[in-house]
Amino acid sequence: MLIVWILLWVVIAILVWLGFWMLITFLVGQSARQKQFVEGKLPSVAPDGFYKGTAYMLGGGPVPWLGKSFEAANNVGFNIFTPRGASLLKMLTPFYKLFRRNSD
C-alpha cells in the first residue's frame, strides 16, 4: 500500500510540474513581448558571433541571460547565461543534458 501512495504522489508531482510549465507557456504566449518577437523578421545576413540580449520574467523582472552566440557556418545558436542563471536553469530543467560551459 505504501508503494501505491508513493507512486500516486510521484504522479501528482509530475502533473503539477507539467501544469506549471503549461501555465507559463500560456502566459508567455499572451505577453506583448512574445507578440513583438513573433512579428520579427529574419535578417538578410545570418548572424555570427555573440549578440547581447535582454530577457524578462513574467512581471518584468530581469533574467540572468546575457544574449546568444551564433555560428553562421553551422546554423546554430546558443543561449548564454550568467553562472547563477545557468545553475538555476539546470535545476529547473534536470533532464536537459546539452548544457556546456563557455570558456569566456
NUTINU-354642 format. One record per residue (C-alpha): x, y, z; residue in three letters. Coordinates in nm, 2 decimals. Layout:
REC,X,Y,Z,r
REC,X,Y,Z,ala .
...
This chain:
REC,X,Y,Z,r
REC,0.00,0.00,0.00,met .
REC,0.29,0.24,0.07,leu .
REC,0.42,0.19,-0.28,ile .
REC,0.08,0.29,-0.42,val .
REC,0.09,0.61,-0.22,trp .
REC,0.44,0.69,-0.33,ile .
REC,0.36,0.63,-0.69,leu .
REC,0.04,0.85,-0.65,leu .
REC,0.25,1.13,-0.51,trp .
REC,0.51,1.10,-0.78,val .
REC,0.23,1.12,-1.05,val .
REC,0.08,1.42,-0.87,ile .
REC,0.41,1.59,-0.86,ala .
REC,0.47,1.53,-1.23,ile .
REC,0.12,1.66,-1.32,leu .
REC,0.18,1.97,-1.10,val .
REC,0.52,2.03,-1.27,trp .
REC,0.37,1.99,-1.62,leu .
REC,0.07,2.21,-1.53,gly .
REC,0.30,2.48,-1.40,phe .
REC,0.50,2.49,-1.73,trp .
REC,0.18,2.48,-1.94,met .
REC,0.06,2.78,-1.75,leu .
REC,0.39,2.96,-1.80,ile .
REC,0.38,2.88,-2.17,thr .
REC,0.03,3.01,-2.20,phe .
REC,0.11,3.34,-2.01,leu .
REC,0.42,3.40,-2.22,val .
REC,0.22,3.34,-2.54,gly .
REC,-0.02,3.62,-2.43,gln .
REC,0.25,3.87,-2.35,ser .
REC,0.32,4.18,-2.56,ala .
REC,0.69,4.09,-2.58,arg .
REC,0.61,3.75,-2.73,gln .
REC,0.38,3.91,-2.99,lys .
REC,0.67,4.15,-3.08,gln .
REC,0.91,3.85,-3.11,phe .
REC,0.67,3.67,-3.34,val .
REC,0.64,3.97,-3.57,glu .
REC,1.02,3.99,-3.61,gly .
REC,1.18,3.94,-3.95,lys .
REC,1.48,3.73,-4.04,leu .
REC,1.80,3.93,-4.11,pro .
REC,1.93,3.92,-4.47,ser .
REC,2.27,3.80,-4.35,val .
REC,2.29,3.52,-4.09,ala .
REC,2.41,3.64,-3.75,pro .
REC,2.75,3.52,-3.65,asp .
REC,2.92,3.57,-3.31,gly .
REC,2.78,3.70,-2.98,phe .
REC,2.48,3.93,-2.96,tyr .
REC,2.40,4.09,-2.63,lys .
REC,2.03,4.05,-2.53,gly .
REC,1.78,4.12,-2.26,thr .
REC,1.50,3.90,-2.14,ala .
REC,1.23,3.94,-1.88,tyr .
REC,1.04,3.71,-1.65,met .
REC,0.67,3.74,-1.62,leu .
REC,0.61,4.05,-1.42,gly .
REC,0.90,4.23,-1.58,gly .
REC,1.19,4.10,-1.37,gly .
REC,1.52,4.06,-1.55,pro .
REC,1.66,3.72,-1.64,val .
REC,2.02,3.62,-1.58,pro .
REC,2.06,3.58,-1.96,trp .
REC,2.34,3.76,-2.14,leu .
REC,2.25,3.70,-2.50,gly .
REC,2.30,3.45,-2.78,lys .
REC,2.61,3.33,-2.96,ser .
REC,2.56,3.22,-3.33,phe .
REC,2.77,3.00,-3.56,glu .
REC,2.65,3.10,-3.90,ala .
REC,2.86,2.83,-4.07,ala .
REC,2.67,2.56,-3.87,asn .
REC,2.33,2.73,-3.85,asn .
REC,2.32,2.70,-3.47,val .
REC,2.28,2.94,-3.18,gly .
REC,2.35,2.91,-2.81,phe .
REC,2.19,3.09,-2.52,asn .
REC,2.45,3.24,-2.29,ile .
REC,2.36,3.28,-1.92,phe .
REC,2.54,3.41,-1.61,thr .
REC,2.68,3.13,-1.39,pro .
REC,2.40,3.18,-1.14,arg .
REC,2.14,3.17,-1.42,gly .
REC,2.29,2.85,-1.57,ala .
REC,2.27,2.69,-1.22,ser .
REC,1.91,2.79,-1.19,leu .
REC,1.82,2.66,-1.53,leu .
REC,1.99,2.33,-1.46,lys .
REC,1.77,2.29,-1.15,met .
REC,1.45,2.38,-1.34,leu .
REC,1.53,2.15,-1.64,thr .
REC,1.70,1.85,-1.49,pro .
REC,1.66,1.62,-1.79,phe .
REC,1.82,1.86,-2.04,tyr .
REC,2.18,1.74,-2.09,lys .
REC,2.32,1.97,-2.36,leu .
REC,2.45,2.24,-2.12,phe .
REC,2.81,2.33,-2.17,arg .
REC,3.05,2.58,-2.01,arg .
REC,3.16,2.87,-2.22,asn .
REC,3.53,2.94,-2.19,ser .
REC,3.46,3.32,-2.17,asp .
